[in-house]
């Protein structure tokens, strides 16, 4: 969809035109609908830990979590296709009907996730259906953002476009914040045991109420008179895909937009909000409720800065604010996440420094600790046995190379533990030896100060570990943790607040929607959406809990270089030309 005003209409407007009451109603209604869509979309990411246990129970825990993140990423993978598909639908039938379609698909898909039986009931069909539902959500979201951003931008005064579009940028964080509050509320009200058993489904199920509200809001909207006039006059592009991507004069800006702004913005956005959450809960062993509180507080503090950076970009430009956020992320992500470890699990952090863990083994005998079909028990080599323990528990360790054929050894500080050799023990003896090794290693880690406690779930589930790693809530430095998370969110607001205005300003009116949507959704759907999956797979492969940060750091740094060389400044452009 594209919305245009004729030159005569633009000339008739006051220089500092302020949207009318009806225009404000349309913009507000569009923004609220977008908030609800983001709520639905991000709810899955917040509950990935529970989803991995229910829908990917046929594989080991580490693989299950990575697969759950992969299903999360599937929704992002199809966003560019949703942008193209629903952009065409919008050109044919109008904005209002397209909004209703995308909202209906998103809301119903989310609701069905809450009803979908798990792996134990439906087997492989369960995760397959889950992925299909995520794909439907991604297609719906791909058709939402570009239209909302373009519509608001084209109704804003030229000197306030960054400010006006920053309110659309807030909708994603508001949606995430709403999802956090709902999840936190039900976890607190129901208790962790009930929430883990079935309560995690409730936030998905109540989305049907949000769907009804959102559909009602969208039904109140009339078709845009600007859009209707454009269609009546026949001034719409007859071949927007060809004009946008088939001519080098426009295609080069699509590529510059993608690599010189979008991909860096995406990894900073998802690194500062989603990866930080997964890092706290999965790696630092902070309980889910506390994680949600910390993240929600940081979001609450940071959200107004979307508007601040949007406002500032109207005065000093968009380019250097966006690239500045990317540069800061590239330079500070490693120290920021190290500081986050110290603040949230000081015992684990101190123990890993005073009694570091190493695995001495031949690299050629070590598997990548990821098994998508659930058949690998990682017990065919001593190296695999050792690393499977650390991958499952998310512990940091270093690799020490050894000659081929060497039986792996794990050192905790000065204490060495020889790993069982599968070449000499088989069958039940192997299982017993691996279990004994796990017990000895857990004891050594506990003696070295690693925070380990009895697992309450073990009393109910015989498959559950008897001892688990944890973060003591009493030792969490909450002000410091919130401060670090706020800093990460602040970087998010820097890169995301002004980018909608820049995207709109980069492209001519007749192909603006198509041109801006595809690079935006490729960046956020592929570079950003795959960040948690890729980063945790990198951690599982290397054993270093910070290794996954190389993914966002490298991409953010590349964006800074490309953007400085090729990205134009756009904030003084008149987008109605």
MIROVEX-27926 format. One record per residue (C-alpha): z negated, x, y. Coordinates in steps of 0.25 Angstrom, whole numbers, plus 5000, padded with zeros to 4 digits. Each point is the difference from the previous one (the first is absolute). Last residue first. Layout:
<recs>
ZXY ...
</recs>
This chain:
<recs>
501750335061 498849914997 499250124995 499850065013 499650144997 498850075007 499250014987 501150074992 499750154998 501050054991 499750064986 500850124996 499350135001 498649965002 500149884990 500550104989 498950105002 498949895001 500649924989 499950124991 498650025003 499649864997 500850014986 499350134996 498649955004 500249864993 500450074987 499150125001 498849915000 500149984985 499450144998 498749955006 499449964986 500550134994 500249984985 501550045001 500749884992 498949905003 500050035015 501549995001 500049874993 499049955010 500950045011 501249944994 499449864998 499250005013 501250045008 501149914993 499849905011 500250095012 501250084996 500749894993 499649875006 499550055014 501250095002 501149924993 499449885007 500150055014 501450074997 500549864995 499449915011 500550085012 501549994998 500049864994 499249945011 500750075011 501449984996 500449915012 499050055010 500350154999 499050104993 499050105004 499249915009 499549914988 499550114992 499350065012 499349875003 499649994985 499550145000 499050005012 498749954992 500450074987 499950155002 498850005009 499349884993 500050074987 499550135006 498849915005 499849954986 499850144995 499050035011 499349874997 499950044986 499450135004 499049935010 499749904989 499650114990 499250075011 499249875003 499949974985 499450134996 499949964985 498750054994 499449864997 501349944995 499950114989 501550034996 500349984985 500450074987 499849934988 499250004987 500149914988 501549995001 500549864997 500649964987 498749944995 500149905012 498749925003 499050115000 501050105005 500349935012 498750055006 500550145000 498950104999 500050105012 500850135004 500050075013 500450144998 498850095001 500350114990 499149944990 500949875001 501350084998 499450074988 499649874994 501449945003 500650124993 499149994988 500349854998 501550015002 500050124990 499249914990 501049895002 501250094998 499450064987 499749864995 501449965002 500650134994 499149984988 500549864998 501450054999 500250155002 499350125003 500650144999 501349995008 499349905009 499150115006 498849945006 499750055014 499150125002 498949985010 499650115010 498849995010 500150095012 500449895010 500649904991 501050074991 501049934991 500650084989 501449974994 500450074986 501050115003 501349984993 500850055011 499350095009 499049955011 500249955014 498849955008 500249865006 499049955010 499249875000 499749875008 499549884993 500749874999 499249954988 501249974991 500850115005 498850104997 499949954986 501550004997 500050155005 499150054990 500749924988 501350045005 499750155001 499449994985 501449954996 500449884992 498949915006 500749945012 499849864994 501549975003 500549864996 499749935013 501449975004 499950065014 499350134996 499650095011 499150124999 501250105000 499850084987 499450134999 500450104989 501050075009 498950025010 499250094991 498549975001 498850035008 499549885007 499150025012 498849925006 499350045013 498550014999 499550035015 501249945006 500349884991 498549975000 499949995015 501249915000 499549914989 498649995007 500649985013 500849884996 500449925012 499850105012 500450124992 501349944994 500449945014 499950145006 500950064989 500949885003 500050035015 500250154998 501349974991 500549895009 499950085013 501350085003 501049904994 499349885005 499950065014 501550035000 500349864995 499249945011 500650095010 501449964995 499749855003 499450035014 501150105003 501149904997 499549875006 500050035015 499050035012 499849865006 500549904990 499450094989 498649995006 500049854998 500550014985 498950114999 498949915005 500549884992 499950074987 498750065005 499349874999 500150014985 499250134999 498549955001 500349884990 500850084991 498950114999 499049894997 500949944989 500250134994 498550034999 499649864995 501150004990 499650134994 498649955000 500449884992 500850084990 499050104996 500350145005 500450094988 500650115009 501350004993 500349854996 499349935011 500050095012 501450064997 500649864997 499549955014 500550135007 501349984993 500149865005 499750015015 500350145006 501050044989 500749875001 500250015015 500250155000 501049994989 500849895007 500050065014 500650134994 501149934993 500349915012 500150105011 501150124998 500449974986 500249855001 500349985014 500950125000 500849944988 500149875007 500450075012 501150074993 500549874994 500349945014 501050105005 500450034985 500649864998 499849934986 498549995001 499749905011 501449955003 500349984985 498749944997 500049915012 501449944997 500349885008 499050045011 499549885008 500749965013 500649874995 499649925012 499249904991 499450114992 499550075012 499549875006 499249974987 499450145000 499649985015 499549864997 499150064989 499949894989 498749925002 498750054995 498949904996 500550014985 499650155001 498549975003 500049894989 500650104990 498950115004 498949904998 500549964987 500250144996 498650045004 499549894991 500850054989 499550145003 498749954994 500550034986 500250155003 498650025007 499449934987 500750094990 499050115002 498949904996 500450014985 499250114993 500050105011 499449905010 499049954991 499550144997 500050045015 499249895005 500649865004 499649995015 500250155003 501350024992 500549865006 499750055014 500650144998 501349944995 500149905011 499750105011 500950114994 501249904999 499749965015 500050145004 501350034992 500749885007 499450055013 500650134998 501449954997 499949905012 499650115010 501450055000 500549865005 499050025011 500650135004 501349935002 499549955013 499450135005 501250084997 500949905006 499350005013 500950065010 501349934994 499349875001 499749944986 500849894993 501050094994 498850094994 499449884994 501249954993 500350144995 498650034995 500049864993 501350014994 499950144995 498649974993 500349884992 501250024991 499550124993 498649934998 500749904991 500850104992 498750084998 499249874995 501149974990 499950144995 498549994999 500249874992 501050084991 499050114998 498949904995 501049934991 500250144993 498550035000 499749874992 501250004991 499550134994 498949924993 499749865004 498549984997 499550155000 501050045011 499449905010 500349855002 500749975014 499249905008 499650085012 501450075000 500649865001 499449985013 500650135006 501449964995 499849865006 499650065014 501150105001 501149914995 499649895009 499850095012 501450064999 500749864998 499249945012 500450125009 501449994996 500049855003 499550035014 500950125003 501449944998 500949954988 501150105000 499550125008 498649984994 500550004986 500850135003 498750075005 499349944988 500950084990 500050135009 498650015003 499649954986 500850124994 499350095009 498749954995 500350024985 499250134998 498849955008 499749894990 500250104989 499050095007 498849914995 500650004986 500050155001 498549995005 499749924988 500850104991 499250125007 498749924996 500449974986 500450154998 498650055004 499349894992 500850024987 501149904996 500049864994 499049955011 501150005010 499949855005 498549985000 499550155003 501150045009 499849865008 498550035002 500350145007 501249955007 499249895007 500250055015 501450034997 500349864995 499449945012 501050085008 501149904999 499349875001 499250055012 501350055006 500749874999 498849935006 500150095012 501549985001 499749855002 499050035011 501150085007 501149904999 499049895005 499650095012 501450045004 500549854999 498849955008 500250115010 501449965002 499649855001 499050045011 501050085007 500250154998 499750095012 501250055008 499750125009 501450025006 500249855001 501049944990 501349955005 500750144997 499649994985 500549864999 501350045006 500150124991 499949914988 498750004992 500050054986 499349974987 500450064987 499749964986 
</recs>
